[in-house]
Amino acid sequence: MDELQEFYSFFPYRLKNEVESYYFTTHRDNLDKCVDAELFCSAYSHLHLLYMMFVYLQLFRIARNRSSDFEIFSFGIRASNGKGIQINTPFDFSTLNESSVFNAFRIIGISYDDVSLLKKPIKNRNESLHANGIIHVSDSESFKLHLLTYLQNMSRIIKGEQSFIYELYSDTINEQNPDINYIVSENDIDLYFHEFSIYELKLLVKNKRDKFSLFLSEILK
């Protein structure tokens, strides 16, 4: 299913944290197996968990790079939950209410309307996995509809983060500052650009003439 490969392209180029990498590869492999076996209800569960992992990875990057703004968001969480939050890993976001966590995207200017759309799969998941006698994801067509919704939301997040991501990418390039004779290799991409996804990198390298962007343009064709 081509759409699944696009779905995976939204995840970091390389997950270097062992827990994150194991979580991602386990659910990715199980998702692929369930789709191949036409176990679409089970596939949907893995799909949703990976979507939430994507959301948490994006929010973790925002929390690290917009720490003062994220602290303001944390005050709101503290006020509503009666306790503070410590975000040391992407998965720490899972301790928060699953819907309210999307409000953190407001930090980088994603609109209220878009945030509402990003939350909608939570309601769909709750209905689908509630024991109400209805099999909500019973065939490839219904599974694909959910998959397309997740893809639309993921691209919506990246679009909303565009200025933020471009800034991170430019900072990463400027920090390296290679001399004129330096030859970029895949080791450089693995070291410096691994947190960006293939989907993001394809957008970021457009119309750029620096060594790293030119190299990425070639390997991402």
C-alpha positions, 0 to 999 in steps of 0.5 A: 500500500503506497500510502503506508510508505508515505505515512512512514516518511513523516517519521525521523530520518533516523531514530537514535533513541533505542526506546523510540526506535524499538517502539516505531519498528515494532508497530510499523512491522506489525502494521505491515503484517496486519495489512498483508493479512487483511486484519484491518481492525488490528492494523488500525490500532497500530496506525493510530499509535504511530500517529500519536508517536508522530505527534509526540515527536513533533511536540517534543521538538517544539518543547526543546526549541521553544522552551519559554513558550512551552513553559506557558503551555505547561502553566495551563496544564498545571492549572487544569490538572492540578500538577505540573509536567516534566517532558524528558522524552516524547512519550512523556506526552502520553501522561496528558489527556490525549486530546488536550495535548494537541493544544501545544501546537498553538505555540507555533501558530497552528490555528484552533480550527486545525488543532480541532481537525488534528484531534478528530482521530482520537474520537474516531479511535474511541468509537472504533475500539468501543465494544458497541457491536460494530466493526468500524475498520473491517476492510481495506477501503475503511482502513484506507480512509482512516490512513488518508485522514492521518496523512492529511493531518500529518501534512497539516502539522508540517505545513503549520510548522513550516517556519519553525522547521525551516529555522531549525534546518537553517541553524543546523546547516549554519552550525556545520559551516564546512570549508569549500573542499569538504565532501558531504556524506551520508554520515553527515546526514545521520549525525546532523539531520537525523531528527528531520523526516524524509517528508520534511527534508524533501520540502526543506532542500528545495531551491537551496544550494548549500552542500548539505541540501544538494547532497540531500536532493540527490539521495532523496530522489 
